Amino acid sequence: MSDVTQPLTTPEDSDFVQFWNDVLAPKFIRFKHVLVDGLTQHSEAVFPSLPVNEGDRVLDVGCGFGDTAIKLAKLVGDSGEVVGIDCCDTFLDYARNDVEARGLKNISFMRGDAEIALPSEGFDFVFARFGTMFFANPVAGLRNMRKALRPGGRMVHIVWRNRADNPWLSMAKDVVLQFLPQPGEDAQTCGPGPFSMANEDTVRAMMEAAGYENIEFKRVDAQVLVGNDTQDAIDFQLAIGPAGEVFREAGDEAEGKRRTIEAALAKAIKQQKIAADGIVMDSSSWVISATNPEQ
């Protein structure tokens, strides 16, 4: 296995990366059970059809807690290699500990910002699940992903489709906005947001600008777990995602109205589907694939 586990040589962390590490990462850790286990049905729908073969070298961009890297490692086998990259130190700590506990030898992790630099070591496949839509400069990030591929190599990234087909993200924001103002232009955010790559024409143009060929879009609909129970789902929505951003940016006003907002969210959430392991809602994603040109 090649030694690509050291941090990439990049400038000082951007405000965006600092925000992820300081503000968002602790919230993601608290709701790891939703963000990892809750997306299981999307992974099950996507992973069997990924263009990954035994012995491939794979780069997992925005690998988070490492769950996707572990799935990819099973596909490439002992003769293959998976490198996971993320900008959040705590996520990488979880990923490394999980891999060590499983005794996996074909995975390594590194810290880096995909919009600035990625290892360019001829990977056969580059993957990103629900990460590229947070790129502040999507063309730059997508271009770096392409440059990490060998000529003719493939990439797949998964992004959320439109708001109407993703009530698990949009419903709570609509409720919270009944009581709180929209965040201002100077708000601290996770990036462009979960729906920034919902439009097929827009994303196709981004990918063409980044140099890809054979760009294809496939729609995947699946249910996602949004909480173990009603209170867990409320806490998740007020911590992460569009509703969480509105709540966080409203500061003291939000805290003063918390009981009222939670009651309204509870009413909306109780109308959702109840599964054996918690509350589930509908979601819809694009699975976008493309090729790095041979020349």
N, C-alpha and C positions, 0 to 999 in steps of 0.2 A: 504494500500500500504506500502511495506517495505521501510525503510529509507536507500536507497543506492545512495543518491544524493551527498554525500561528495566525494571529490577527493580521488582516491585510494592512498594508501601509496606506493610511488614509489621513486626511487632515483631522483636526480636532472635531469631536462630535458636533453635528449640527444641532440646532435647537430642537428639531424634530426627533432626533435620536435620543437626546437628553430627556425629552418629554416622555417618550416610550419607556425609558429606563426608570425614571423617577416617579412618574404619575400612573401610567397605564399598566406597567408590568405587575405591580402588587395587586391590582384589580383582576388582571388575567389569572394570576395565581390563585386568588380566592375562588374564582369560578372556572377553574381548570376542568372540573367535572362536566360543565356545560360545553366549554370550548373544545374539548377533546372527545369525550364520550357522546356529547350531543350531536356531533357531526358524523357519527358512525355510518348512518345510512348513505350520506353523500360519498364517503370513502368506499363503501361496499359497491356502490353503483359505478364508480370511476376506476378503481384500481385494477380490476380484472382486464380492462381493455387498454391499459397504458402500454405504449410501445417500448417496453423494457424487456431485455433478454438476459439470461444468465451470463455472467461475465462482464456486463456493462459497467461503465463508470458513470455515476449519476450525481448531479448537483441538486440539492434541495434548498431552494431560496426562500428565506423567511420560515425556517424549519420549526420555530417555536419550541414546544416542549419535546420535539423529536419523534412524535408518534408517526408522522408520515415518513421520516427517514428510516424508521424501523420497518415499516411496511415495504418500502422500496428495497431495503437490504434483503428481505426475504425473496424478492423477485430476482435480484442479481446473484444471489448465492455466495458461497465462500470465495469463488473466483472473481467476483465483482467487488465494487467499491462504491460507497455512498458518502458524500461530504455534505453536511448540513451547515448552513450559514444563517446567522441572525444577528440583529443589532442589539438585542437585549441580553445582558449578562446572566440574569437570573434564569431566563428560559434555557440558556445553554447549560447552566448548572444542572437543571432538572434533566435535560436531554442526556448529558454525559453520565449522570448517576443511573438513569434508567438503562442505558446501553451497557454500563458496567455490571449492573445487577443481572442482566440477561446474558452476560458473557459473550456479547457480539463483538467480533473482531474486524468486521468489514465496514464499520461506520466511524467517521471522525467528524468533529465539529470545529467551527471557527467563527470568530466574531467579525462582522463586516457590514457595510452598508451597500446594498446592491446598486443604488443609484450612483455611487462613486466608483466602486471597483468590485470585480469578482475574479476568482482564479480563472485563468485562461489556459487550461491544460488539456484541451481536447476531450471534453466529456461527451459521452454518447447521448445523454439525455439530461435535460434540465427541467425541473419541476417547481411549481409554486402553488400552494393551496391557500386561497383567500388572503393573499399578501400583496399582489401587484396593484390592486385597486387603491392601496395606500401610498403608492409612489407619488411624491410631489412633482417629479419630472418623469412621467411614465415612459416616454420614448428613450430617455437615457437609461433607465433601469432595464427596460426590455432589450435595448441594444447590448448592454453588458451581459445579459443572459444569453443572447445569441453568440457573442464573442467567446463565451465559455464553451460553446459547442464545437466539436470537430466539424469539418465540412460534411454536409449531409446529415448532421445530427438533428434530433428532434427535441422539441420542447412542448410542454403542456402547462397551462396555468388555469386555475379555476377561480372564477369571480362570481359575485352575486348578480343576478339579473335585476329587473326593475322593482320598484317599491311595491307595486300592486301584487306581485307574486311572492313577496317576502314579508308577510305580515309579522313574522317573528321579530323583524327589525323595525318595521315602519309603524305598527300599531301602537307601541308604547310611546313613541315620539309624538304621535298625534294626540294621545291622551295628555302627556306632560305639557304640550304646547297650549292646552286649554287653561293652564294655570301660570305658565312661565313664558318669558319672552324668548324669541329666537336669539341664539348667540350672536354677538357682534362680529364685525369683520376682524377684530383683533383677538378673537377667541383662540385659545390653545386647542388644537385638534389632533386627531390621530393621522391626519392627512386628508386627501380629497374625499375620502369616505367610502362606505361599502358599495354605493351605487355608481361610483365614478366610471366603471367599465361596463355598465349595463347596456349601453347602446352598441349594437353590433357594428354599424358603419363607422362610428367613432373609433372603436378599438381596432378594427381592421386597418384604418388609416394610420393609427399609432404603430401597429406592427409592421406595416409596409414601410413606414418611415424608419423603423428600427432595422430594416433589412431582411425580414422574413419572407419566405415563400410558402405556398401550399397551406394557406391559413384556413382553418376550418372551425366552425362553431357547432357544438352539440349541447342541446338543452337537457338538464337533469333536474327533475323535481323529486323532492324527498322531504320527509318530516324531520324536524330537529327537536331535540330536547331543550327546553328553555328553563327548566328548574325541576328540582325534586318534588316541590310542592308550591303552593301559591306564593308564600312569602319568599321562598328561594328565587322564584321567577321575578318577583317584584325587585328584590335586591339586585339581581343580575341586570335587569333593565335600567335601573337607576345608577348602575356603576359603569356599564360598558355600552358602546354603541351609540346610535343617534339620540336616544332618550337620555342616556347617561351624560352625553356631552351637554345637552340642554340643561340638565339638572346641575351638573358640576359648574357650569359657567354662570348660573344664576346665584350661586353662593348662598348668602344668608337668607335671601328671599325664598330659595328652594327649601332650605331647612325649616323655615317658618311655616311652609305649606306642606311639609312632608306627609303629615297624617292624611290630609285631604287628597294629595296626589296618590298616596299608597292605596287609599280606599277606592279611588277611581280605577287604578290599575288592577286591583283585586277583582273588581266587577268585570273588567274586560278579560282578564286572564281566566276567570272561572268559566267563561263561555268557550274556552278552547278545549281541545281533546285531552282526555286523561288516559295515560298509558300505565302499564304496570310499574315503570320506573319513574314516572313523573308526568309533567305537562309537556305536550308536544304541539308544534305548530307547523304550518306549511312553509316551505322555502323552495327557491328555484335558483339554479346557477347555470352559468355558461362553462363548459369545458372547452377551452380554446387550444388548438394544436397548430403547430407550424414547423417548418424546416429551415435550417440554416443552409443557404445555397452551397452547392458543391464547389463553386469557385468564388 
